[in-house]
Amino acid sequence: METRVLVAYASKHGATAEIAEKLGQTLRQAGLQADVLPVNRVSDLKPYQAVVMGSAVYMGQWRKEVVNFLKTNEKLLTERPVWLFSSGPMGKGDPVQLTKGWRFPKGQRPVIDRIRPRDISLFHGMLDMKKMNFFEKWVIKNVKAPVGDFRD
């Protein structure tokens, strides 16, 4: 039986979705069957032998739909290998160093500890001002966040 992997994600402006698609492509090239879906379109985990879950990060928080999915599906997630990723840091260099070791929101530690992911990765993100609303543009300007595509 071919290993079937779910790559689920929550993205606000599309950068995390593109990372999830790239991960799915890499898994397929490795000979695995990979389904890449927005987390709110995942209805059943039972067909999957492994799960990769990713979220965009805004102001240090994961998207609500990922947090809700992890809590709702905690039991099934503990029964299979899980990998988590966050997308968000802007700038050049190691994203973990840029965030001073941050990998996921501290408030999610209890559920993450119970799920026991194999690894938690942090990827650079992208800020495209054309996709931002007025408030987002204001915040970016005032915190002087680097703008651009920092994914590799």
N, C-alpha and C positions, 0 to 999 in steps of 0.2 A: 504494500500500500504506500502510495506517495505521501510524503509529509505535507500537510496543508497548514499554512501559516496565515494568520490574520494580521494585517498591518492596519491598525485603526488610528485615527488622528482627529484632532480638533484644531482648526485653523481659522484665523479671523480674516486675513487678507490674502491667503493663498500660499505663503512661503512654507508653512509646515506641511501643507498638502503636497507640495512639490518634493519636499524631503521624504515624505512617506512613499510617494510614487517611486523615487529613486531607490529607496530601501527595498520596495517590492520588486523592482527590476533586478536588483542585485541578488535577491533571494531566488528569483526565477532562473537567473544565469547560473546559480549554484545547483540547479536541478530540483528546486522545491516548488510546490504550487503555492502561490501567494495571492491573496485577495487584499486589495487596498481599498478601504472604505472610510468615509467619515464616521466617527464613532456613533453619531445619532442614526446611522443607517444599519448598524449591527443589531440583528435580532436574535442571534443564537451563536453561542461559542462552541457548542458541542461538536460541530464538524471539524474544528481546528485542533491540531496537536500542539501548536505553539502560538503565542500572541506577542506582537510588537505594538506598543501603545505610545503615541506621541501627542504632545500638546504645545501649542504656542504659549509663550509666557508674556504676560502683560503685568507690569508693576509687581513682579515677583510671584505672580499667581498663575496656576494652570487654568485653562478654560473649564467652566462649570460642567460641561458635558463629559469631559474626561473624569473629573472627580466623581460625578454621579455614577458613571459607568464602572469605575473601579470599586466603589462601595456596593453597588447593586450586584455585581458579578464576582465579588470577592471569592466566594467558595469555588466557583469554576476556575478562576484564575490561579488559585493555589494548587490546582490539580494538573497544571501544565506549565512548561517553561514560559516565562514572561520576560520581556525586555522593555524598558521604558526609555523614552527620550523627550527632552525639552528643546524647544527652538526659540531663540530670542536674543542672546547677547549680540551687541553691536560693537564693532571695532576690530582691530587686527590683533592676532595673537591667540593663545589658548583660551577658549571660552570659559573654562573652569577657573583659570587664573583671573580673567576679566571680572568674574563674578565672585571672586574670593572664596572659591570652593563650593558655591551654591550648585546644587544639581536638581532640587525639587523643593516645592513649598514645605516648610516645616510642619504645617498643619496636616499634611498628608502622610507624615511619618507612620502613624499607627497602622493605616491600611497597607502602606507599602511594606512595613515590617511583616505583616501577616501574609502578604502575597509573595514576598521574598523573590524579587526579580533577580535574574541572572546578572544583569548589569543595568546601569542607569547612565545614559549618555546625554551630553549637552552639546548642541550644535549652534553655530552662529545663526543669526536670523537676517531678516531683510526689512528695511523701512523704505517704503515707496510712498512719498508724500502725496502722490496722485490718488492713492487709495485710502488716505486718512481723512477722518472727519475733522470738523473745526476744532473740537476739544483735543483730539489726538495731536493735531498739528501744534496747538498751543502748548501742550505738555512737552512735546519733543523740543520745541524751540526753547522753552524755559529751563529744561534740564540739560540742554545742549547735547542731546544724544546724537551720536554719529548717524548720518543718513546714508543709505545705500544698501547694496546686496553684499553681505559678508559671508554668505554660505560658500563652501568649497566643494 
